[in-house]
Structure formats: structure tokens, C-alpha cells
């Protein structure tokens, strides 16, 4: 996915300068780096992934970015289901991680608990109903609102969509407390 597509998907979460976000299942940081730019030098991103190689690639990318490259990014090697202590978050990004979880509601509960009163979870997922090896537990856009409400979120808005090489589209949705 290219940078413009990522930016389009991030926009539904409306990250603002100075905010604190977590990127749960950040991979090598394609979204985390862009999120850091969006929230700027007074913000913070906690980037979490269980893949140590992905975190090493993200750390290398962070070392190469300009000194004014955005928010402070803290990287962690951890399981998404046990991310460790988090600061109170303005937002949590869950990009292409829910479809890997047998119990997506449990992961959404972790997001809900970490968010401040006006916090929001930004979910980015493949909009498909059929499972495959890469998307074992798909969450089509129409199924997300019920899952998010089951995790305590009051409002869910499905917003941006971009084409996907692996299915009809990738969507972004924001769940608010």
C-alpha cells in the first residue's frame, strides 16, 4: 500500500498535533511513521508488534528520518493481547491486526481500556467475508460496528476505502467511546 493510500485511511481517525497514539500490530511501521508525522513533535506514538524483525526495521527507519520527522516513537516487542502498560491514549491504531485474532472483541476491549474519555480506535481491515491463509478471521465493514459495541464503544463510523490487491477493498473505521 502506498503512502497516499495510508494517509487516506489514517484521515478518518483525525489524528491531531500533540496527541498520544498507539499502533498495535505496527509491523515495520508503515502507518506508525505517517501517524508520527500527523501528530507532530509534541505528540507520541507507541508502536507495538510481536515480530522482532519488524520492530528492528521500524527502528532503522526511525534512525533515518529527519530530526523534525514528527512525534516521538517508542517501539515495543510485545504480543497485541498483552501490550504492557500504556499511557492514556487519544487514539489507537489497529491496522490489519483484527483479522489475525480469533477473538477480535478482546483486542478491541484492550483498545477501549487504553483510551481516554474522548479517545478513538482506528480500525483498518480488508473488507471481505471469506477467510484465507492471510486473513483467517475476516471482519467485513458491516460486521465491525457490532464487534466494537461489544467491546464498549458507543459509535462506529466506516469511512475511507482504498483498493486492495488482496480483495475488494481495505476500509478504515473509527470507533469512539
N, C-alpha and C positions, 0 to 999 in steps of 0.2 A: 504494500500500500504506500502510495507516495505522500509527501508532506502536505500537499493541499487537501487530500482526502482525510488525512488525520486531523488537520486543522478544522475542516468542516464538521467532523464528528465531535471533536472537543467543544466546539462552539455551543452546543446545546446545554452543556454543563455550566456555561458562563463563568469560567474561572476569572477572577479579578485580581488586580495587583495587591500584593501583601497577604494573600490568603495562604492557608496551610492545607495541603492535599496529600493523600497517599495514593500510590499507584500499586494496587495489589495484583501480583502476577505481571510485573512490569517487563519481563523478558529482557531484551538488550536495550530497552529504553526509548524506543521509537516515539511513544506517547509521552513518557516522563520528561524527555528533553524539551519537547514542544510545550508541555504544561509548564515547565520551569520558565520558559520564555514568556508565556502568557501572564504568569503571576509576578514576574519581575524580581529584582534583587531583594525586595523586602519580604518576599514570600519564602515558603519552604515546601519541598516535596520529599516524602518518604517513599522510596522505591523498593518494593519487596518482591523477591522471587526465590523459589527453592533451587533454581538452576545456577550453580556457582559460576559456570562458564558465561552465562548470560549476564550475570552481575559484573564479572570481570570485563566483558565487552562494554557495558554501560559505564563502568569506572574509567575505562580507556577513553571513551567518548567525552566524558566529563572533563578529563585532563586536557583534552584538545580544544574544548570550547573557549571562546574569548572570556576574559576576566569579567566582562559585563554581560555574560551569557544568560543571565536570569537568576532564578531563585537558587538558594542553597539546596542541594540534593543530597540526602542521606540514603545510602544503599544498605540493604539488609538481605542476607541469605536466610530465608525462613519459609515455612510452609504457609500458604494463604490462610489455612484454617487456624493457624497459631502465629499471627504476625508479631506477637510481642506487644509491649506497651506502646501505645501511640499517643501523640499529643491530641488535644481536641481538634478535630478536623472541620474545615469548611467544606471540603469535598473529598470523595473517594472515587477513584477511577477503577473500574473493573472491566478491562478491555480484553475480550476473548479469553476469559477465565471461567465464567459460569458454566459454559458448555463442557468443561472438563470435570465438573463436580457432580457427583451422584446426588447431592443434596444442595442445590443452589440456594434454597431459602436459608440454610445455615450460614452460608457465606454472606448473604445479604443482611442477616442479623448482625454479623460482625461489623459490617459497614455501618448499619444503623446505630449500633452502640458507640462507635468511634466518632460519630458526627455530632457537632454542636447543634443547638436548637434550630438554627436556620440552615443546617447542613444538607448536602445533597449527594446522592450517589449517581455517578455517570456510568451507565452500562453500555458497552459496545459489544455487539454479538452478531453472528451470522443469522440472517432471517430465514431459517429453514426448519422444517419439522422432522425430516428424516435424519436418523443417526448414521454416522460412518466412523471410520477409524480415527479421524482427526477431530470430529465433533460428536463425541459419544453420547452427550446428553443435550441435544439442541434446545434452544429456548427461542421460539419464534416471537416476533414482536407482540403478537396478540396475547401470548401467554405471560409476558413479563409483568403486567400490572397486578395480576392475582398473586404471583410469587412475591412481588415487592410488598404488597399489602400484608401478606402472611408474615413478613419479616418486620412489620411495624411502620412501613412508610405510608403516608397519607395520600400522596398524589404521585402519579407517574405520567410523564409526557414523552411519547415517542416522537423524536424529531428528525434529525438528519439521516439520510441514507446515501450510501455510495455503492457503486457496482462492486461485485466481488468475483474473483476468478474461481472461487470455490463454492459458488451457489448464487442464488438470485441477487442478494444484496447483503451489505452489512448495515445495521442500523445503530443509532445512538438514542438512548432514552435517559431521562433524568428522573430520579425518584427523590421526592422531598419528604422531610419529616412532617 
